[in-house]
Each structure stands twice: as structure tokens, then as C-alpha cells.
Amino acid sequence: MALLKPPLNFSLRLMASRFVIYSSIHSHTVFLSSSFTLSPPSLLLRTRTSFGLRRVRNAVSSRAFMASSLTTEAFQESTSSKAYGSEQIQVLEGLDPVRKRPGMYIGSTGPRGLHHLVYEILDNAIDEAQAGFASKIDVVLHADNSVSITDNGRGIPIDLHPVTKKSSLETVLTVLHAGGKFGGSSSGYSVSGGLHGVGLSVVNALSEALEVTVWRDGMEYQQKYSRGKPVSTLMCHELPDESKDRQGTHIKFWPDKTIFTTAIQFDYSTIAGRIRELAFLNPKIIIALKKEDTDPQKNQYSEYYYAGGLVEYVKWLNTDKKPLHDIVGFRKEADGIRIDVALQWCSDAYSDTMLGYANSIRTIDGGTHIDGMKASLTRTLNNLGKKSKIFKEKDISLSGEHVREGLTCVISVKVADPEFEGQTKTRLGNPEVRKVVDQSVQEYLTEYLELHPDVLDSILSKSLNALKAALAAKRARELVRQKSVLRSSSLPGKLADCSATNPEDSGILCLFFH
């Protein structure tokens, strides 16, 4: 290759990586002559003028360089103006962490978190009922957007606490992780939904105002709070003779408007749904819900009491469905874990409904109790299908999806030391619960279905139909994919794909050119 030499009056510089060449005289240009040819031995370049070139390191363009400079200057200013030492380490005390980061305790500052305040107080009342000390709970949604919850349990203790040197009532309302539900011999509850001792104090911290009334030992105690701090001393007076035996706790609170991002307005249907669940899970409790309005004619009132428990719950869930059999339900206690299960398959349902509860807390994200239930159902029905010769083919194996098609199931477990994920308790994590649920469901369901072969036959028939439908859908998808592949690989040019079904009418035309 011949070496091409430029004219002497043109200074040529090579541009290396990470360098940009800029012209110092922008009005002059360099162009190639129209007589330019690639013929060796020389390259003819004609210039109007000669100009110098300079190198600018680490630059792409003037605009990009300016933007980069501004960003760097801003970053340097930010880091230099904000030191990071012991003065920048904040220590939040009391209930300040709750008001600073409310989402960590109630899930959000929207409608979900707002209603969670009600559930925290309601769950405390349910814990009293589960312990056998309360039988009636009243929930009132007042016209001024406040909520009051009253139970007839033992009442929050009011005596002096040895650690905080304050009343036990003020302690549980103002100190995080103070409560009687941590388990052990000193715990006030054998089973409870509360675990961390933060529910009542969180509601207090996120309320513009809170009033608490306790009835114990023939006395009535009252105290007021605002945003987590007491604004009055603990007042008490003796109850009249006709009310000497009254016990329980009454809490009324006004959510803080500065905390929540939505309007302070409680939805009657949402709270009614939660109360209905609790009434099904605790068949010995009466829970009343009332919504007051400025117009008394618009007041709403409902009372929930279900003696049938989970069996009645499944019946209510399947109100508009066609059941294949009667509801199957059982209760059992093993290794300190109480299990309550009710289930039913429906012929006109093609998906499953599985609801799990732990200590009356709805675990919307499932957990080990749901995992144990699913595994036991799949294994038990496969074993019974082979044992009863309902499976005609030896290699048939039903998956969990096929077994649970059309199933409505509710499982509730009571665990002395539950392990929930997070303060909102959306998932149960106790590994021992899975084993107990798995074994208990298998034992009971095997015995029940062997005594009721007609129920077993109807369940397995629906499961087999689900399997056949899944296989047919799979074949249909594969056929569509195959057709798509054939259509996409069409012949080029003017040649057309052969679409005849008779081989005698089909052929390939070959053209040869010499």
C-alpha cells in the first residue's frame, strides 16, 4: 500500500481515543477536491487556509462537557456542605420512630394503613376473647371520623409498672414493645395475635387524640392522649353498685390528619368484612358494628355471630356455587398447635379459594400452614386414587393445581409462639406448623374419604377432568405454535406453499437454467 502524503501546508493530527479535536477558527473549512482519486502514489488535498488544532482531554462535546461540569460542581458542593459525624446521627425516642416512619408499622399511610389502626385495637379485643375472658365486642364508627372499640374482657392493668415507674396503662400506650403477649410464664396470654407489644402504642402515636377507659375491680379509670403523649393524669372513680362487676376496655381514637395521605374516612364494608372473618374464626364471640351519621336515619348496624365456625364460613363462601359434597371439617391439637379446617369442592368452580389464619390474623401471603395444607391434599388424593383403582392408568399423577380446582378451603391455626413476617403479619413462618398440618390433614382426610367413597369419586373425577383439560390446552398451544412456524417459513419469491391434502394433487416444480 502506497504512503499517501498530504500537502506541506496542512498539519494533520491523529485523534486518539479519549481525545476530541476542536478547530480554533470555526469560519474556515477543509474539503476534498472534486479531482480526488484513489490512484497512488499521492492523495491530493486542497485547502483554503491552514489552521491550528488543539486537544481537549476527556471531553465529548462542549454541551456534554458543560453538563458534566455542572453535575460535578453540584456533587462537590453537596458533599462539602454536609458533614457526616456524630452530630448527624439521630436518636429517635419514645414513639417518634412511629410518627417518622409510620409505614413500617401499619403498612402504608393510605386507606390500608388507616384501617389497620382499627384492626390493631380489634385484634387486642379478640385476644381477650381467645383467652376466654371476653364474649362481646362493640365497634362504632362515629360521625366525626373517630372510632371506638369496647370489649368486656379483663381490662388493661392500671397498677404501677416496676420498670417504667408509670401505670401499666400508660406504659402500654406510650412505650414500644411493652405488652403482655411475649410468651413464657409471665405472659398474660397463651395464644394471641399480638406479638411485638406495639399495636396499641402505634395507634396512640398516629392519633390526633385518644381516650381510654378501663373497668376493673369495681373502678373506672380514664386517661387522654394526643399524638402518643398523655395530656391528662389517670383519673378514677368508683362504679355504682349495679355496675360493680363491669370489666373491660374502651378505646376511642381520632387518626392524625398530618400522618395519612388520604382523607380520614373509614369504610363500613371493609371493616365489616374483617369483623365477619373474626366472628367465623371465633364462634363463641358476638361482634357488633355500628356506623353513626349526622342524619340518624342513615345509621347502620350489624351484629355477627356464627356458631358453626369455619364450616359456616365455607358455606357462606360457596353461597352461589354448586357443591359436590357436604362440607368436610375437623379440629385437632398436636404438639401444642390447634388446627381448624373446613373444605368443600364445587362443580362450577375452576379455581381454588384458600384462606389461611394464624391466631385469628389473616395471612394474605400464605405461610407454612397453607404450604402444609396444599402438600397434604395433593399427596392424599393421589394415594387414594391409586389405592381405589379410580386411576385407570398407572402413570397418572395429579398436580396440586388439578387437585385444588374448585376447592374452597379455610384453615385456622393457633400457635403459642407464632413467627409472622413484619408488623402487618401477612405470612406465617413457623416450620413446625407445616409438619403438623400436613400429617393432621392426611390422617383425617384419608379416614373420611375411605368412609365416603362417593365423595372421593366426585372429587377425583373433577380433578381428572382438570388434568384432561390442562393436557388438551397444552396440545392446542403446541398446535398453534407449530402452525405459526409453518406459516413463517413460507417459500420465497412467487412460489406458493402447497396446501392440498391429497398427495396425488401435490408436487414440486423444479426449474433448471443452463
JOVENDA-V111098 format. One record per residue. N is the residue number from 1. RES is the residue in three letters. SS is DSSP state (H for helix, E for strand, - for the rest). OMEGA is omega in whole degrees, 0 to 359 (NA if undefined). Layout:
# JOVENDA-V111098
n->N res->RES ss->SS omega->OMEGA
n->N res->RES ss->SS omega->OMEGA
This chain:
# JOVENDA-V111098
n->1 res->MET ss->- omega->183
n->2 res->ALA ss->- omega->178
n->3 res->LEU ss->- omega->181
n->4 res->LEU ss->- omega->184
n->5 res->LYS ss->- omega->176
n->6 res->PRO ss->- omega->177
n->7 res->PRO ss->- omega->185
n->8 res->LEU ss->- omega->183
n->9 res->ASN ss->- omega->178
n->10 res->PHE ss->- omega->181
n->11 res->SER ss->- omega->183
n->12 res->LEU ss->- omega->178
n->13 res->ARG ss->- omega->180
n->14 res->LEU ss->- omega->179
n->15 res->MET ss->- omega->179
n->16 res->ALA ss->- omega->178
n->17 res->SER ss->- omega->180
n->18 res->ARG ss->- omega->174
n->19 res->PHE ss->E omega->177
n->20 res->VAL ss->E omega->182
n->21 res->ILE ss->E omega->178
n->22 res->TYR ss->E omega->176
n->23 res->SER ss->E omega->178
n->24 res->SER ss->- omega->179
n->25 res->ILE ss->- omega->189
n->26 res->HIS ss->- omega->184
n->27 res->SER ss->- omega->181
n->28 res->HIS ss->- omega->182
n->29 res->THR ss->- omega->175
n->30 res->VAL ss->E omega->180
n->31 res->PHE ss->E omega->178
n->32 res->LEU ss->- omega->180
n->33 res->SER ss->- omega->177
n->34 res->SER ss->- omega->178
n->35 res->SER ss->- omega->183
n->36 res->PHE ss->- omega->176
n->37 res->THR ss->- omega->179
n->38 res->LEU ss->- omega->184
n->39 res->SER ss->- omega->176
n->40 res->PRO ss->- omega->11
n->41 res->PRO ss->- omega->187
n->42 res->SER ss->- omega->175
n->43 res->LEU ss->- omega->184
n->44 res->LEU ss->- omega->177
n->45 res->LEU ss->- omega->178
n->46 res->ARG ss->E omega->181
n->47 res->THR ss->E omega->175
n->48 res->ARG ss->- omega->179
n->49 res->THR ss->- omega->177
n->50 res->SER ss->- omega->180
n->51 res->PHE ss->- omega->181
n->52 res->GLY ss->- omega->180
n->53 res->LEU ss->E omega->176
n->54 res->ARG ss->E omega->181
n->55 res->ARG ss->E omega->174
n->56 res->VAL ss->E omega->185
n->57 res->ARG ss->E omega->173
n->58 res->ASN ss->- omega->178
n->59 res->ALA ss->- omega->178
n->60 res->VAL ss->- omega->176
n->61 res->SER ss->- omega->182
n->62 res->SER ss->H omega->181
n->63 res->ARG ss->H omega->179
n->64 res->ALA ss->H omega->180
n->65 res->PHE ss->H omega->180
n->66 res->MET ss->H omega->180
n->67 res->ALA ss->H omega->179
n->68 res->SER ss->H omega->180
n->69 res->SER ss->H omega->179
n->70 res->LEU ss->H omega->180
n->71 res->THR ss->H omega->181
n->72 res->THR ss->H omega->179
n->73 res->GLU ss->H omega->180
n->74 res->ALA ss->H omega->180
n->75 res->PHE ss->H omega->180
n->76 res->GLN ss->H omega->179
n->77 res->GLU ss->H omega->181
n->78 res->SER ss->H omega->183
n->79 res->THR ss->H omega->182
n->80 res->SER ss->H omega->183
n->81 res->SER ss->H omega->182
n->82 res->LYS ss->- omega->177
n->83 res->ALA ss->- omega->179
n->84 res->TYR ss->- omega->179
n->85 res->GLY ss->- omega->182
n->86 res->SER ss->H omega->179
n->87 res->GLU ss->H omega->181
n->88 res->GLN ss->H omega->178
n->89 res->ILE ss->- omega->181
n->90 res->GLN ss->- omega->177
n->91 res->VAL ss->- omega->179
n->92 res->LEU ss->- omega->184
n->93 res->GLU ss->- omega->178
n->94 res->GLY ss->- omega->180
n->95 res->LEU ss->- omega->178
n->96 res->ASP ss->H omega->178
n->97 res->PRO ss->H omega->181
n->98 res->VAL ss->H omega->180
n->99 res->ARG ss->H omega->179
n->100 res->LYS ss->H omega->182
n->101 res->ARG ss->- omega->183
n->102 res->PRO ss->- omega->182
n->103 res->GLY ss->H omega->179
n->104 res->MET ss->H omega->186
n->105 res->TYR ss->H omega->182
n->106 res->ILE ss->H omega->175
n->107 res->GLY ss->- omega->180
n->108 res->SER ss->- omega->175
n->109 res->THR ss->- omega->176
n->110 res->GLY ss->- omega->181
n->111 res->PRO ss->H omega->180
n->112 res->ARG ss->H omega->179
n->113 res->GLY ss->H omega->179
n->114 res->LEU ss->H omega->180
n->115 res->HIS ss->H omega->178
n->116 res->HIS ss->H omega->176
n->117 res->LEU ss->H omega->179
n->118 res->VAL ss->H omega->183
n->119 res->TYR ss->H omega->180
n->120 res->GLU ss->H omega->180
n->121 res->ILE ss->H omega->179
n->122 res->LEU ss->H omega->179
n->123 res->ASP ss->H omega->176
n->124 res->ASN ss->H omega->178
n->125 res->ALA ss->H omega->178
n->126 res->ILE ss->H omega->177
n->127 res->ASP ss->H omega->175
n->128 res->GLU ss->H omega->179
n->129 res->ALA ss->H omega->179
n->130 res->GLN ss->H omega->178
n->131 res->ALA ss->- omega->177
n->132 res->GLY ss->- omega->184
n->133 res->PHE ss->- omega->180
n->134 res->ALA ss->- omega->180
n->135 res->SER ss->- omega->183
n->136 res->LYS ss->E omega->178
n->137 res->ILE ss->E omega->179
n->138 res->ASP ss->E omega->178
n->139 res->VAL ss->E omega->181
n->140 res->VAL ss->E omega->173
n->141 res->LEU ss->E omega->187
n->142 res->HIS ss->- omega->183
n->143 res->ALA ss->- omega->180
n->144 res->ASP ss->- omega->178
n->145 res->ASN ss->- omega->170
n->146 res->SER ss->- omega->181
n->147 res->VAL ss->E omega->175
n->148 res->SER ss->E omega->180
n->149 res->ILE ss->E omega->183
n->150 res->THR ss->E omega->175
n->151 res->ASP ss->E omega->178
n->152 res->ASN ss->- omega->178
n->153 res->GLY ss->- omega->184
n->154 res->ARG ss->- omega->184
n->155 res->GLY ss->- omega->179
n->156 res->ILE ss->- omega->179
n->157 res->PRO ss->- omega->183
n->158 res->ILE ss->- omega->181
n->159 res->ASP ss->- omega->183
n->160 res->LEU ss->E omega->178
n->161 res->HIS ss->- omega->185
n->162 res->PRO ss->- omega->183
n->163 res->VAL ss->- omega->184
n->164 res->THR ss->- omega->182
n->165 res->LYS ss->- omega->174
n->166 res->LYS ss->- omega->177
n->167 res->SER ss->E omega->179
n->168 res->SER ss->H omega->178
n->169 res->LEU ss->H omega->179
n->170 res->GLU ss->H omega->180
n->171 res->THR ss->H omega->182
n->172 res->VAL ss->H omega->180
n->173 res->LEU ss->H omega->186
n->174 res->THR ss->H omega->183
n->175 res->VAL ss->- omega->176
n->176 res->LEU ss->- omega->178
n->177 res->HIS ss->- omega->172
n->178 res->ALA ss->- omega->181
n->179 res->GLY ss->- omega->183
n->180 res->GLY ss->- omega->186
n->181 res->LYS ss->- omega->181
n->182 res->PHE ss->- omega->178
n->183 res->GLY ss->- omega->180
n->184 res->GLY ss->- omega->184
n->185 res->SER ss->- omega->182
n->186 res->SER ss->- omega->182
n->187 res->SER ss->- omega->178
n->188 res->GLY ss->- omega->183
n->189 res->TYR ss->- omega->175
n->190 res->SER ss->- omega->178
n->191 res->VAL ss->- omega->180
n->192 res->SER ss->- omega->174
n->193 res->GLY ss->- omega->176
n->194 res->GLY ss->- omega->184
n->195 res->LEU ss->- omega->194
n->196 res->HIS ss->- omega->182
n->197 res->GLY ss->- omega->182
n->198 res->VAL ss->- omega->187
n->199 res->GLY ss->H omega->183
n->200 res->LEU ss->H omega->180
n->201 res->SER ss->H omega->177
n->202 res->VAL ss->H omega->178
n->203 res->VAL ss->H omega->179
n->204 res->ASN ss->H omega->182
n->205 res->ALA ss->H omega->185
n->206 res->LEU ss->- omega->180
n->207 res->SER ss->E omega->175
n->208 res->GLU ss->E omega->177
n->209 res->ALA ss->E omega->178
n->210 res->LEU ss->E omega->177
n->211 res->GLU ss->E omega->180
n->212 res->VAL ss->E omega->177
n->213 res->THR ss->E omega->181
n->214 res->VAL ss->E omega->174
n->215 res->TRP ss->E omega->180
n->216 res->ARG ss->E omega->171
n->217 res->ASP ss->- omega->177
n->218 res->GLY ss->- omega->181
n->219 res->MET ss->E omega->174
n->220 res->GLU ss->E omega->182
n->221 res->TYR ss->E omega->181
n->222 res->GLN ss->E omega->176
n->223 res->GLN ss->E omega->181
n->224 res->LYS ss->E omega->181
n->225 res->TYR ss->E omega->175
n->226 res->SER ss->E omega->179
n->227 res->ARG ss->- omega->174
n->228 res->GLY ss->- omega->183
n->229 res->LYS ss->E omega->180
n->230 res->PRO ss->E omega->178
n->231 res->VAL ss->- omega->176
n->232 res->SER ss->- omega->176
n->233 res->THR ss->- omega->179
n->234 res->LEU ss->- omega->181
n->235 res->MET ss->E omega->179
n->236 res->CYS ss->E omega->173
n->237 res->HIS ss->E omega->185
n->238 res->GLU ss->E omega->179
n->239 res->LEU ss->- omega->175
n->240 res->PRO ss->- omega->186
n->241 res->ASP ss->H omega->182
n->242 res->GLU ss->H omega->180
n->243 res->SER ss->H omega->183
n->244 res->LYS ss->- omega->184
n->245 res->ASP ss->- omega->183
n->246 res->ARG ss->- omega->176
n->247 res->GLN ss->- omega->176
n->248 res->GLY ss->E omega->182
n->249 res->THR ss->E omega->177
n->250 res->HIS ss->E omega->180
n->251 res->ILE ss->E omega->177
n->252 res->LYS ss->E omega->183
n->253 res->PHE ss->E omega->177
n->254 res->TRP ss->E omega->181
n->255 res->PRO ss->E omega->182
n->256 res->ASP ss->- omega->181
n->257 res->LYS ss->- omega->182
n->258 res->THR ss->- omega->181
n->259 res->ILE ss->- omega->189
n->260 res->PHE ss->- omega->184
n->261 res->THR ss->- omega->179
n->262 res->THR ss->- omega->179
n->263 res->ALA ss->- omega->179
n->264 res->ILE ss->- omega->181
n->265 res->GLN ss->- omega->183
n->266 res->PHE ss->- omega->181
n->267 res->ASP ss->- omega->183
n->268 res->TYR ss->H omega->183
n->269 res->SER ss->H omega->180
n->270 res->THR ss->H omega->180
n->271 res->ILE ss->H omega->177
n->272 res->ALA ss->H omega->178
n->273 res->GLY ss->H omega->178
n->274 res->ARG ss->H omega->180
n->275 res->ILE ss->H omega->178
n->276 res->ARG ss->H omega->177
n->277 res->GLU ss->H omega->182
n->278 res->LEU ss->H omega->178
n->279 res->ALA ss->H omega->175
n->280 res->PHE ss->H omega->183
n->281 res->LEU ss->H omega->181
n->282 res->ASN ss->- omega->190
n->283 res->PRO ss->- omega->181
n->284 res->LYS ss->- omega->185
n->285 res->ILE ss->- omega->172
n->286 res->ILE ss->E omega->179
n->287 res->ILE ss->E omega->181
n->288 res->ALA ss->E omega->178
n->289 res->LEU ss->E omega->180
n->290 res->LYS ss->E omega->175
n->291 res->LYS ss->E omega->180
n->292 res->GLU ss->- omega->179
n->293 res->ASP ss->- omega->177
n->294 res->THR ss->- omega->174
n->295 res->ASP ss->- omega->183
n->296 res->PRO ss->H omega->180
n->297 res->GLN ss->H omega->182
n->298 res->LYS ss->H omega->178
n->299 res->ASN ss->- omega->179
n->300 res->GLN ss->E omega->180
n->301 res->TYR ss->E omega->177
n->302 res->SER ss->E omega->178
n->303 res->GLU ss->E omega->186
n->304 res->TYR ss->E omega->177
n->305 res->TYR ss->- omega->182
n->306 res->TYR ss->- omega->181
n->307 res->ALA ss->- omega->183
n->308 res->GLY ss->- omega->177
n->309 res->GLY ss->- omega->185
n->310 res->LEU ss->H omega->177
n->311 res->VAL ss->H omega->178
n->312 res->GLU ss->H omega->177
n->313 res->TYR ss->H omega->179
n->314 res->VAL ss->H omega->178
n->315 res->LYS ss->H omega->179
n->316 res->TRP ss->H omega->179
n->317 res->LEU ss->H omega->183
n->318 res->ASN ss->- omega->184
n->319 res->THR ss->- omega->184
n->320 res->ASP ss->- omega->182
n->321 res->LYS ss->- omega->180
n->322 res->LYS ss->- omega->183
n->323 res->PRO ss->E omega->175
n->324 res->LEU ss->- omega->185
n->325 res->HIS ss->- omega->176
n->326 res->ASP ss->- omega->181
n->327 res->ILE ss->- omega->178
n->328 res->VAL ss->E omega->181
n->329 res->GLY ss->E omega->177
n->330 res->PHE ss->E omega->175
n->331 res->ARG ss->E omega->181
n->332 res->LYS ss->E omega->175
n->333 res->GLU ss->E omega->180
n->334 res->ALA ss->E omega->179
n->335 res->ASP ss->- omega->178
n->336 res->GLY ss->- omega->181
n->337 res->ILE ss->E omega->178
n->338 res->ARG ss->E omega->183
n->339 res->ILE ss->E omega->177
n->340 res->ASP ss->E omega->186
n->341 res->VAL ss->E omega->171
n->342 res->ALA ss->E omega->182
n->343 res->LEU ss->E omega->181
n->344 res->GLN ss->E omega->175
n->345 res->TRP ss->E omega->179
n->346 res->CYS ss->E omega->185
n->347 res->SER ss->- omega->184
n->348 res->ASP ss->- omega->177
n->349 res->ALA ss->- omega->184
n->350 res->TYR ss->- omega->172
n->351 res->SER ss->- omega->182
n->352 res->ASP ss->- omega->174
n->353 res->THR ss->E omega->181
n->354 res->MET ss->E omega->180
n->355 res->LEU ss->E omega->181
n->356 res->GLY ss->E omega->179
n->357 res->TYR ss->E omega->175
n->358 res->ALA ss->E omega->184
n->359 res->ASN ss->- omega->178
n->360 res->SER ss->- omega->176
n->361 res->ILE ss->E omega->179
n->362 res->ARG ss->E omega->178
n->363 res->THR ss->- omega->187
n->364 res->ILE ss->- omega->178
n->365 res->ASP ss->- omega->176
n->366 res->GLY ss->- omega->182
n->367 res->GLY ss->E omega->185
n->368 res->THR ss->H omega->178
n->369 res->HIS ss->H omega->177
n->370 res->ILE ss->H omega->179
n->371 res->ASP ss->H omega->178
n->372 res->GLY ss->H omega->179
n->373 res->MET ss->H omega->181
n->374 res->LYS ss->H omega->181
n->375 res->ALA ss->H omega->181
n->376 res->SER ss->H omega->179
n->377 res->LEU ss->H omega->182
n->378 res->THR ss->H omega->182
n->379 res->ARG ss->H omega->183
n->380 res->THR ss->H omega->182
n->381 res->LEU ss->H omega->175
n->382 res->ASN ss->H omega->179
n->383 res->ASN ss->H omega->181
n->384 res->LEU ss->H omega->178
n->385 res->GLY ss->H omega->178
n->386 res->LYS ss->H omega->182
n->387 res->LYS ss->H omega->182
n->388 res->SER ss->- omega->180
n->389 res->LYS ss->- omega->176
n->390 res->ILE ss->- omega->175
n->391 res->PHE ss->- omega->182
n->392 res->LYS ss->- omega->180
n->393 res->GLU ss->- omega->185
n->394 res->LYS ss->- omega->185
n->395 res->ASP ss->- omega->179
n->396 res->ILE ss->- omega->177
n->397 res->SER ss->- omega->181
n->398 res->LEU ss->- omega->175
n->399 res->SER ss->- omega->179
n->400 res->GLY ss->H omega->179
n->401 res->GLU ss->H omega->180
n->402 res->HIS ss->H omega->181
n->403 res->VAL ss->H omega->187
n->404 res->ARG ss->- omega->180
n->405 res->GLU ss->- omega->180
n->406 res->GLY ss->- omega->184
n->407 res->LEU ss->E omega->168
n->408 res->THR ss->E omega->186
n->409 res->CYS ss->E omega->174
n->410 res->VAL ss->E omega->178
n->411 res->ILE ss->E omega->179
n->412 res->SER ss->E omega->178
n->413 res->VAL ss->E omega->175
n->414 res->LYS ss->E omega->185
n->415 res->VAL ss->- omega->182
n->416 res->ALA ss->- omega->182
n->417 res->ASP ss->- omega->184
n->418 res->PRO ss->- omega->177
n->419 res->GLU ss->- omega->179
n->420 res->PHE ss->E omega->175
n->421 res->GLU ss->- omega->177
n->422 res->GLY ss->- omega->180
n->423 res->GLN ss->- omega->181
n->424 res->THR ss->- omega->168
n->425 res->LYS ss->- omega->182
n->426 res->THR ss->- omega->182
n->427 res->ARG ss->- omega->178
n->428 res->LEU ss->E omega->185
n->429 res->GLY ss->- omega->182
n->430 res->ASN ss->- omega->181
n->431 res->PRO ss->H omega->182
n->432 res->GLU ss->H omega->180
n->433 res->VAL ss->H omega->180
n->434 res->ARG ss->H omega->182
n->435 res->LYS ss->H omega->181
n->436 res->VAL ss->H omega->179
n->437 res->VAL ss->H omega->180
n->438 res->ASP ss->H omega->183
n->439 res->GLN ss->H omega->183
n->440 res->SER ss->H omega->180
n->441 res->VAL ss->H omega->180
n->442 res->GLN ss->H omega->181
n->443 res->GLU ss->H omega->183
n->444 res->TYR ss->H omega->184
n->445 res->LEU ss->H omega->178
n->446 res->THR ss->H omega->180
n->447 res->GLU ss->H omega->182
n->448 res->TYR ss->H omega->184
n->449 res->LEU ss->H omega->175
n->450 res->GLU ss->H omega->177
n->451 res->LEU ss->H omega->179
n->452 res->HIS ss->- omega->183
n->453 res->PRO ss->H omega->178
n->454 res->ASP ss->H omega->177
n->455 res->VAL ss->H omega->178
n->456 res->LEU ss->H omega->181
n->457 res->ASP ss->H omega->181
n->458 res->SER ss->H omega->180
n->459 res->ILE ss->H omega->181
n->460 res->LEU ss->H omega->177
n->461 res->SER ss->H omega->178
n->462 res->LYS ss->H omega->179
n->463 res->SER ss->H omega->178
n->464 res->LEU ss->H omega->176
n->465 res->ASN ss->H omega->177
n->466 res->ALA ss->H omega->178
n->467 res->LEU ss->H omega->180
n->468 res->LYS ss->H omega->179
n->469 res->ALA ss->H omega->179
n->470 res->ALA ss->H omega->179
n->471 res->LEU ss->H omega->178
n->472 res->ALA ss->H omega->178
n->473 res->ALA ss->H omega->178
n->474 res->LYS ss->H omega->179
n->475 res->ARG ss->H omega->179
n->476 res->ALA ss->H omega->178
n->477 res->ARG ss->H omega->179
n->478 res->GLU ss->H omega->179
n->479 res->LEU ss->H omega->178
n->480 res->VAL ss->H omega->179
n->481 res->ARG ss->H omega->179
n->482 res->GLN ss->H omega->178
n->483 res->LYS ss->H omega->179
n->484 res->SER ss->H omega->179
n->485 res->VAL ss->H omega->180
n->486 res->LEU ss->H omega->181
n->487 res->ARG ss->H omega->182
n->488 res->SER ss->H omega->180
n->489 res->SER ss->- omega->181
n->490 res->SER ss->- omega->181
n->491 res->LEU ss->- omega->183
n->492 res->PRO ss->- omega->174
n->493 res->GLY ss->- omega->183
n->494 res->LYS ss->- omega->178
n->495 res->LEU ss->- omega->182
n->496 res->ALA ss->- omega->177
n->497 res->ASP ss->- omega->176
n->498 res->CYS ss->- omega->182
n->499 res->SER ss->- omega->180
n->500 res->ALA ss->- omega->180
n->501 res->THR ss->- omega->180
n->502 res->ASN ss->- omega->182
n->503 res->PRO ss->H omega->182
n->504 res->GLU ss->H omega->181
n->505 res->ASP ss->H omega->184
n->506 res->SER ss->- omega->178
n->507 res->GLY ss->- omega->180
n->508 res->ILE ss->- omega->178
n->509 res->LEU ss->- omega->180
n->510 res->CYS ss->- omega->179
n->511 res->LEU ss->- omega->180
n->512 res->PHE ss->- omega->180
n->513 res->PHE ss->- omega->179
n->514 res->HIS ss->- omega->NA
